[in-house]
Amino acid sequence: MKHRILAATSGVALSALLLAGCAGGGSGDGAAAAADCAPADGQVTLEFTSWIPGIEKVVDMWNAENPDIQVKVQTGPNGNSGTYQNFFNQIAAGNAPDLGQIEYDALPNFLVQDGIENIAGCADVVAAKDQFVPWAWNQVALGQDDAVYGIPQDIGPMALFYRKDLFAANGIAVPTTWDEYTEAAKKIRALGGYITNFSQSDINQFAGFVWQAGGQWFGNDSEGWTVSLTDPASTKVADYWQSLIDQDLVSTYPAWTDEWNNAYNSSQVWTWNSAVWGANSISSGAPDTAGGWAVSDLPQWSAGENVAGNWGGSSIAVLKGSEHPYEATKFALWLNTSEEALTALNEEANLYPATTEGLKLPSLANGVDFYGGQKIYDVFAKAATEVNPDFVWGPTMTKTYADVSDGFKAAVSGSGTLADALQKGQDSTISTLESQSIPVKK
């Protein structure tokens, strides 16, 4: 499943309390007050909104076993396509569902708009922390020691999908560093192909590269937000891909288009640095290449390193105003920690679990025919343990992504550079935050 992690925004005056709730320093000072987590008397019916394919079947499994806590599920479009705005409208009207699917980089937006509950007051939630990949838990704790704003559902650790057959047939070594990746790109280009496609519109992939490189786009404490789209790591990543673009070593088709799929299906493009869910994107978009692909670790900036990036993932949050946080978290924990639910989510929707035990699901243990029988999920399980734990998202990611994307499209056409796009994105993000009365530290 491809995750487009975008969030709706609206102008709102923010209190220092909510701003501190997004702090990245881990002090815990100023976190939003935890919701009361007392169980209800009698039977409870929860409302839950998600866009996961097949989620109804998984909810039916819960309902069959839990007559006192029934869940009524509603499905809709992915977050940025309407569900997030519906959530904000429902929260404002006081009729939001108890539970909602919210992607990690949308959580700060919901927090600063007082749209989600701090569920750290639920003992079962606190006790479940060690079941999750640590950095995934950080994504829902938002840097606070005494706050939890969702239950991690899935993650998107990144690795290198590559045409094993083409590399072998042409005597090109599979690159293990980004320098080697450039050298392989030159050899592939001399053969008439491209090593990969640089996405000019989907900035989430680029954010994953920055995440791997140790960049930090946002930070926050009680004094306000910092915006660092042009930090050294981000600039290094931008300059690297700019060099490949300038040398015509990468294609630049718009991602997720027929043109993009055809480039892979025709063997014109040989690799894709992508998340675990990309396995299905390639198999569906490039069926004629079945059996020729394999997966290896993401290229490293220095030989011998073992660092991965992440691209995608969602949480299940208790929306503001829910009268049943105890029951809501019971269901959310079952949905995202029990083997029966995790297996069903993987089989129905190809979700990759955020728990350490989920990485070992039997459904992930087999070889995959499309990838020549390779047990590709072993590579992603390793990558999931190598992701930088401290990456922080900002509260207006929709606008940030759009601004950077505009700059990337210009750079691809020869007008400006990727580094210029990051600078423009940073300037615009700061202006957006200030226009919404969100304090910015400069």
ROLO-365235 format. One record per residue (C-alpha): residue in three letters; x, y negated, z. Coordinates in Angstrom, 1 decimal, decimal comma. Layout:
> r;xx;yy;zz
> ALA;X;Y;Z;
...
This chain:
> r;xx;yy;zz
> MET;0,0;0,0;0,0;
> LYS;1,3;-3,4;-0,9;
> HIS;1,0;-6,0;1,8;
> ARG;0,6;-9,6;0,9;
> ILE;1,3;-11,3;4,2;
> LEU;-0,4;-14,7;4,0;
> ALA;-2,6;-16,6;6,3;
> ALA;-5,2;-19,3;6,1;
> THR;-4,5;-22,6;7,8;
> SER;-6,6;-25,6;8,9;
> GLY;-5,7;-28,8;10,7;
> VAL;-6,0;-28,6;14,4;
> ALA;-4,5;-30,4;17,4;
> LEU;-2,5;-27,9;19,5;
> SER;-1,8;-27,8;23,2;
> ALA;1,6;-27,3;24,6;
> LEU;0,3;-24,1;26,1;
> LEU;-0,5;-22,6;22,7;
> LEU;2,8;-23,8;21,3;
> ALA;4,7;-22,2;24,0;
> GLY;2,8;-19,0;23,4;
> CYS;4,7;-18,6;20,1;
> ALA;8,1;-19,1;21,8;
> GLY;10,9;-17,0;20,3;
> GLY;13,2;-17,1;23,3;
> GLY;11,5;-14,4;25,3;
> SER;11,2;-16,4;28,5;
> GLY;7,5;-15,8;28,8;
> ASP;6,9;-19,3;30,1;
> GLY;3,7;-20,8;28,9;
> ALA;2,2;-17,7;27,2;
> ALA;-1,6;-17,9;26,7;
> ALA;-3,4;-16,5;29,7;
> ALA;-4,1;-12,7;29,4;
> ALA;-7,6;-11,7;28,9;
> ASP;-9,5;-9,9;31,7;
> CYS;-9,2;-6,2;31,0;
> ALA;-11,9;-4,7;33,2;
> PRO;-13,9;-1,8;31,7;
> ALA;-17,6;-2,4;30,9;
> ASP;-20,5;-0,7;32,6;
> GLY;-22,1;1,7;30,2;
> GLN;-21,8;2,3;26,5;
> VAL;-20,0;-0,3;24,3;
> THR;-20,2;-0,8;20,6;
> LEU;-17,2;-2,6;19,1;
> GLU;-17,1;-4,4;15,8;
> PHE;-13,9;-4,0;13,8;
> THR;-12,9;-5,6;10,4;
> SER;-10,2;-4,1;8,2;
> TRP;-9,2;-3,7;4,6;
> ILE;-7,5;-0,3;4,9;
> PRO;-8,7;2,2;2,3;
> GLY;-10,5;5,1;4,0;
> ILE;-10,6;3,4;7,4;
> GLU;-14,2;4,5;7,8;
> LYS;-13,1;8,2;7,9;
> VAL;-10,6;7,4;10,7;
> VAL;-13,2;5,5;12,7;
> ASP;-15,6;8,4;12,4;
> MET;-13,0;10,6;14,0;
> TRP;-12,9;8,2;17,0;
> ASN;-16,7;7,9;17,3;
> ALA;-17,2;11,7;17,3;
> GLU;-14,9;12,0;20,3;
> ASN;-15,9;8,8;22,2;
> PRO;-19,6;8,5;22,7;
> ASP;-19,2;5,7;25,3;
> ILE;-17,1;3,5;23,0;
> GLN;-18,5;3,4;19,5;
> VAL;-16,8;1,4;16,7;
> LYS;-18,7;-0,2;13,9;
> VAL;-16,3;-0,9;11,1;
> GLN;-16,6;-3,5;8,3;
> THR;-14,3;-3,6;5,3;
> GLY;-13,3;-6,6;3,3;
> PRO;-10,7;-8,1;1,1;
> ASN;-7,1;-8,3;2,3;
> GLY;-6,3;-11,1;4,7;
> ASN;-5,4;-14,0;2,3;
> SER;-8,2;-13,0;-0,1;
> GLY;-10,9;-13,9;2,4;
> THR;-10,8;-11,9;5,6;
> TYR;-8,6;-14,4;7,5;
> GLN;-10,8;-17,3;6,6;
> ASN;-13,8;-15,3;7,6;
> PHE;-12,2;-14,6;10,9;
> PHE;-11,6;-18,3;11,5;
> ASN;-15,2;-19,1;10,6;
> GLN;-16,5;-16,4;12,8;
> ILE;-14,3;-17,5;15,7;
> ALA;-15,5;-21,1;15,4;
> ALA;-19,1;-19,9;15,3;
> GLY;-18,6;-17,6;18,3;
> ASN;-19,5;-14,4;16,4;
> ALA;-16,2;-12,9;15,5;
> PRO;-15,7;-9,1;15,6;
> ASP;-14,0;-7,6;18,6;
> LEU;-11,1;-6,3;16,5;
> GLY;-9,4;-7,5;13,3;
> GLN;-6,5;-6,4;11,1;
> ILE;-3,9;-9,2;11,1;
> GLU;-0,6;-9,0;9,4;
> TYR;2,5;-9,9;11,4;
> ASP;3,3;-13,2;9,8;
> ALA;-0,3;-14,3;10,2;
> LEU;-0,3;-13,8;14,0;
> PRO;1,3;-17,2;14,8;
> ASN;-1,3;-18,9;12,8;
> PHE;-4,1;-17,3;14,8;
> LEU;-2,3;-18,0;18,0;
> VAL;-1,9;-21,7;17,5;
> GLN;-5,5;-21,9;16,5;
> ASP;-6,5;-20,0;19,7;
> GLY;-8,0;-17,2;17,6;
> ILE;-6,6;-14,1;19,4;
> GLU;-6,6;-12,7;22,9;
> ASN;-3,4;-12,1;24,9;
> ILE;-4,0;-8,4;25,8;
> ALA;-1,1;-8,1;28,1;
> GLY;-3,5;-7,9;31,0;
> CYS;-4,5;-4,4;29,9;
> ALA;-2,3;-1,8;31,7;
> ASP;-2,6;0,7;28,9;
> VAL;-1,2;-1,8;26,4;
> VAL;1,8;-2,6;28,6;
> ALA;2,5;1,1;29,1;
> ALA;2,4;1,8;25,4;
> LYS;5,3;-0,6;24,6;
> ASP;7,9;2,1;24,5;
> GLN;6,0;4,1;22,0;
> PHE;6,6;1,6;19,3;
> VAL;9,7;0,7;17,2;
> PRO;11,1;-2,2;19,4;
> TRP;11,2;-4,8;16,7;
> ALA;7,6;-4,0;15,7;
> TRP;6,5;-4,7;19,2;
> ASN;8,4;-8,0;19,1;
> GLN;6,2;-8,9;16,1;
> VAL;3,1;-8,8;18,3;
> ALA;4,6;-10,1;21,5;
> LEU;5,8;-13,2;19,6;
> GLY;8,9;-13,5;21,8;
> GLN;7,0;-13,5;25,1;
> ASP;7,7;-11,1;27,9;
> ASP;4,2;-11,5;29,4;
> ALA;2,1;-11,6;26,2;
> VAL;0,9;-9,1;23,6;
> TYR;-1,3;-10,4;20,7;
> GLY;-2,0;-7,2;18,9;
> ILE;-1,2;-3,5;18,6;
> PRO;1,4;-2,7;15,8;
> GLN;-0,2;-0,7;13,1;
> ASP;2,3;-0,2;10,3;
> ILE;5,7;-1,4;9,2;
> GLY;7,6;-1,9;5,9;
> PRO;11,3;-1,0;6,4;
> MET;13,2;-1,6;3,1;
> ALA;15,5;0,6;1,1;
> LEU;16,8;1,0;-2,4;
> PHE;14,6;2,8;-5,0;
> TYR;16,9;3,7;-7,9;
> ARG;16,9;5,7;-11,1;
> LYS;19,1;8,5;-10,1;
> ASP;19,0;10,1;-13,6;
> LEU;20,1;6,9;-15,3;
> PHE;22,9;6,1;-12,9;
> ALA;24,3;9,7;-13,2;
> ALA;24,0;9,8;-17,0;
> ASN;25,9;6,6;-17,4;
> GLY;28,6;7,3;-14,7;
> ILE;27,5;4,3;-12,6;
> ALA;27,9;4,7;-8,8;
> VAL;24,9;3,9;-6,7;
> PRO;25,7;0,6;-5,0;
> THR;26,1;0,6;-1,2;
> THR;27,0;-3,1;-0,8;
> TRP;25,6;-6,3;-2,5;
> ASP;29,0;-6,8;-4,2;
> GLU;28,8;-3,3;-5,7;
> TYR;25,2;-4,1;-6,7;
> THR;26,5;-7,0;-8,8;
> GLU;29,1;-4,9;-10,5;
> ALA;26,5;-2,2;-11,2;
> ALA;24,2;-4,9;-12,6;
> LYS;26,9;-5,9;-15,1;
> LYS;27,3;-2,4;-16,4;
> ILE;23,6;-1,8;-16,7;
> ARG;23,1;-5,1;-18,5;
> ALA;25,8;-4,1;-21,0;
> LEU;23,7;-1,0;-21,7;
> GLY;20,7;-3,3;-22,4;
> GLY;18,9;-2,8;-19,1;
> TYR;18,5;-4,7;-15,9;
> ILE;19,4;-3,5;-12,4;
> THR;16,2;-5,0;-10,9;
> ASN;13,5;-7,6;-11,3;
> PHE;13,7;-10,8;-9,2;
> SER;10,2;-11,7;-8,1;
> GLN;9,5;-15,4;-8,7;
> SER;6,2;-15,3;-6,9;
> ASP;6,2;-12,8;-4,1;
> ILE;8,4;-14,5;-1,5;
> ASN;7,8;-11,7;1,0;
> GLN;10,6;-9,6;-0,6;
> PHE;13,0;-12,5;-0,4;
> ALA;12,1;-13,0;3,3;
> GLY;13,0;-9,3;3,8;
> PHE;16,4;-10,0;2,3;
> VAL;16,9;-12,9;4,6;
> TRP;15,7;-10,7;7,5;
> GLN;18,4;-8,2;6,7;
> ALA;21,1;-10,9;6,4;
> GLY;20,3;-12,1;9,9;
> GLY;18,5;-15,3;8,9;
> GLN;15,9;-16,9;11,1;
> TRP;13,3;-19,1;9,4;
> PHE;11,4;-20,2;12,5;
> GLY;11,8;-20,6;16,2;
> ASN;9,7;-22,1;18,9;
> ASP;9,7;-23,2;22,5;
> SER;7,7;-25,5;24,7;
> GLU;9,2;-28,5;22,9;
> GLY;8,0;-27,4;19,5;
> TRP;9,0;-25,6;16,3;
> THR;12,3;-25,4;14,4;
> VAL;12,2;-24,7;10,7;
> SER;15,4;-23,1;9,2;
> LEU;14,7;-21,9;5,7;
> THR;18,1;-23,3;4,7;
> ASP;20,1;-21,6;7,5;
> PRO;23,4;-20,0;6,4;
> ALA;22,0;-16,5;5,9;
> SER;19,1;-17,8;3,8;
> THR;21,4;-19,9;1,7;
> LYS;23,8;-16,9;1,2;
> VAL;20,9;-14,8;0,0;
> ALA;19,6;-17,5;-2,3;
> ASP;23,1;-18,1;-3,8;
> TYR;23,5;-14,4;-4,4;
> TRP;20,3;-14,0;-6,4;
> GLN;20,9;-17,3;-8,2;
> SER;24,2;-15,9;-9,4;
> LEU;22,4;-12,8;-10,8;
> ILE;19,8;-15,0;-12,5;
> ASP;22,4;-17,3;-14,0;
> GLN;24,3;-14,3;-15,5;
> ASP;21,1;-12,8;-16,9;
> LEU;21,7;-9,7;-14,8;
> VAL;18,1;-9,4;-13,5;
> SER;14,7;-9,7;-15,2;
> THR;12,2;-12,1;-13,9;
> TYR;8,8;-10,8;-14,7;
> PRO;5,9;-11,8;-12,4;
> ALA;5,5;-9,1;-9,9;
> TRP;2,5;-6,8;-9,9;
> THR;1,6;-7,4;-13,5;
> ASP;1,4;-5,0;-16,5;
> GLU;4,6;-6,5;-17,8;
> TRP;6,3;-5,7;-14,5;
> ASN;5,0;-2,1;-14,5;
> ASN;6,0;-1,7;-18,1;
> ALA;9,6;-2,8;-17,4;
> TYR;9,9;0,0;-14,9;
> ASN;7,9;2,6;-16,9;
> SER;10,1;2,0;-20,0;
> SER;13,3;2,4;-18,0;
> GLN;14,3;-1,2;-18,7;
> VAL;14,7;-1,9;-15,0;
> TRP;16,6;0,6;-12,9;
> THR;16,2;-0,3;-9,2;
> TRP;13,8;-2,0;-6,8;
> ASN;14,8;-3,1;-3,3;
> SER;11,5;-2,6;-1,6;
> ALA;9,5;-1,4;1,5;
> VAL;8,4;2,1;2,2;
> TRP;5,0;1,4;0,6;
> GLY;6,8;0,8;-2,7;
> ALA;7,1;4,5;-3,2;
> ASN;3,5;4,6;-4,3;
> SER;3,8;1,4;-6,3;
> ILE;6,5;2,9;-8,5;
> SER;4,8;6,3;-8,9;
> SER;1,5;4,6;-10,0;
> GLY;3,1;1,9;-12,1;
> ALA;5,8;4,0;-13,8;
> PRO;4,4;7,5;-14,2;
> ASP;6,6;8,3;-17,2;
> THR;9,7;8,2;-15,0;
> ALA;8,6;10,9;-12,6;
> GLY;11,4;12,9;-11,3;
> GLY;14,1;10,4;-12,1;
> TRP;13,9;8,3;-9,0;
> ALA;15,6;8,6;-5,6;
> VAL;15,9;6,4;-2,5;
> SER;19,0;5,2;-0,6;
> ASP;19,9;2,7;2,0;
> LEU;19,5;-1,0;1,2;
> PRO;22,8;-2,4;0,0;
> GLN;24,8;-4,1;2,8;
> TRP;26,6;-7,4;3,0;
> SER;29,7;-5,7;4,4;
> ALA;30,8;-2,2;3,8;
> GLY;30,0;0,1;6,7;
> GLU;27,1;-1,9;8,1;
> ASN;23,7;-0,4;8,7;
> VAL;21,2;-3,2;8,6;
> ALA;17,7;-3,1;7,0;
> GLY;15,1;-5,7;6,3;
> ASN;11,3;-5,4;6,6;
> TRP;8,6;-6,3;4,1;
> GLY;5,0;-6,0;5,3;
> GLY;3,0;-4,6;8,2;
> SER;-0,1;-5,3;10,2;
> SER;-1,4;-5,3;13,7;
> ILE;-4,9;-4,8;15,2;
> ALA;-5,7;-7,8;17,3;
> VAL;-8,5;-8,5;19,7;
> LEU;-10,2;-11,7;18,4;
> LYS;-11,0;-14,6;20,6;
> GLY;-14,3;-14,2;22,4;
> SER;-14,5;-10,4;22,5;
> GLU;-16,3;-9,4;25,7;
> HIS;-14,7;-5,9;25,6;
> PRO;-10,9;-6,2;25,5;
> TYR;-10,5;-3,1;27,6;
> GLU;-12,5;-0,9;25,2;
> ALA;-11,1;-2,7;22,2;
> THR;-7,5;-1,9;23,2;
> LYS;-8,4;1,7;24,0;
> PHE;-9,5;2,1;20,4;
> ALA;-6,6;0,1;18,9;
> LEU;-4,1;2,2;20,9;
> TRP;-5,7;5,5;19,7;
> LEU;-5,8;4,2;16,1;
> ASN;-2,1;3,4;16,1;
> THR;-0,5;6,0;18,5;
> SER;-2,4;9,2;18,2;
> GLU;-1,1;11,8;15,8;
> GLU;-4,5;12,5;14,4;
> ALA;-5,2;8,9;13,6;
> LEU;-1,7;8,2;12,3;
> THR;-1,8;11,2;10,0;
> ALA;-5,2;10,2;8,7;
> LEU;-4,1;6,6;8,0;
> ASN;-1,0;7,9;6,2;
> GLU;-3,0;10,4;4,1;
> GLU;-5,9;8,0;3,4;
> ALA;-4,0;4,7;2,9;
> ASN;-0,3;5,5;2,8;
> LEU;0,3;3,5;6,0;
> TYR;3,7;3,9;7,5;
> PRO;3,4;4,1;11,3;
> ALA;5,0;1,6;13,7;
> THR;5,5;4,2;16,5;
> THR;8,8;6,1;16,9;
> GLU;6,8;9,4;17,0;
> GLY;4,9;8,3;13,9;
> LEU;8,1;8,2;11,9;
> LYS;8,2;12,0;12,5;
> LEU;4,7;12,9;11,2;
> PRO;4,5;16,2;9,5;
> SER;2,9;14,4;6,5;
> LEU;6,2;12,5;6,1;
> ALA;8,5;15,5;6,3;
> ASN;8,1;17,0;2,9;
> GLY;10,0;16,3;-0,3;
> VAL;8,2;14,1;-2,8;
> ASP;7,9;15,4;-6,4;
> PHE;8,1;12,0;-8,0;
> TYR;11,4;11,5;-6,3;
> GLY;12,9;14,8;-7,4;
> GLY;11,8;16,5;-4,3;
> GLN;13,8;14,2;-2,0;
> LYS;12,6;13,7;1,5;
> ILE;12,5;10,0;1,0;
> TYR;10,8;9,1;4,3;
> ASP;13,9;10,2;6,1;
> VAL;15,7;7,2;4,6;
> PHE;12,9;4,9;5,7;
> ALA;12,8;6,4;9,2;
> LYS;16,5;5,5;9,5;
> ALA;15,9;2,0;8,1;
> ALA;13,1;1,5;10,6;
> THR;15,7;1,7;13,4;
> GLU;18,1;-0,8;11,7;
> VAL;15,8;-3,8;11,4;
> ASN;16,9;-7,1;13,1;
> PRO;14,6;-7,3;16,1;
> ASP;14,3;-11,1;16,3;
> PHE;12,8;-12,4;13,1;
> VAL;10,1;-15,0;13,8;
> TRP;7,3;-16,2;11,5;
> GLY;5,8;-19,7;11,4;
> PRO;2,2;-20,8;11,9;
> THR;1,6;-22,0;8,3;
> MET;3,1;-19,2;6,2;
> THR;0,5;-19,6;3,3;
> LYS;1,8;-23,1;2,6;
> THR;5,4;-22,1;3,1;
> TYR;5,2;-19,2;0,7;
> ALA;3,4;-21,2;-1,9;
> ASP;5,9;-24,0;-1,8;
> VAL;8,9;-21,7;-2,0;
> SER;7,3;-19,8;-4,8;
> ASP;6,8;-23,0;-6,8;
> GLY;10,5;-23,7;-6,4;
> PHE;11,5;-20,1;-7,4;
> LYS;9,4;-20,3;-10,6;
> ALA;11,2;-23,5;-11,5;
> ALA;14,6;-22,0;-10,7;
> VAL;13,9;-19,0;-12,9;
> SER;13,1;-21,3;-15,8;
> GLY;16,3;-23,2;-15,3;
> SER;15,0;-26,2;-13,4;
> GLY;16,8;-26,3;-10,0;
> THR;18,0;-23,4;-7,9;
> LEU;16,7;-21,0;-5,4;
> ALA;18,6;-23,0;-2,7;
> ASP;16,8;-26,1;-3,9;
> ALA;13,5;-24,2;-3,5;
> LEU;14,3;-23,3;0,1;
> GLN;15,1;-26,9;0,9;
> LYS;11,8;-28,1;-0,7;
> GLY;10,0;-25,4;1,2;
> GLN;11,5;-26,4;4,4;
> ASP;10,7;-30,1;3,9;
> SER;7,1;-29,3;3,0;
> THR;6,7;-26,9;5,9;
> ILE;7,8;-29,6;8,3;
> SER;5,4;-32,0;6,8;
> THR;2,6;-29,5;7,0;
> LEU;3,3;-28,8;10,7;
> GLU;3,4;-32,5;11,5;
> SER;0,2;-33,1;9,6;
> GLN;-1,5;-30,5;11,8;
> SER;-0,1;-32,1;15,0;
> ILE;2,3;-29,2;15,6;
> PRO;5,5;-30,6;17,2;
> VAL;8,6;-30,0;15,2;
> LYS;12,2;-30,2;16,6;
> LYS;14,6;-31,8;14,2;
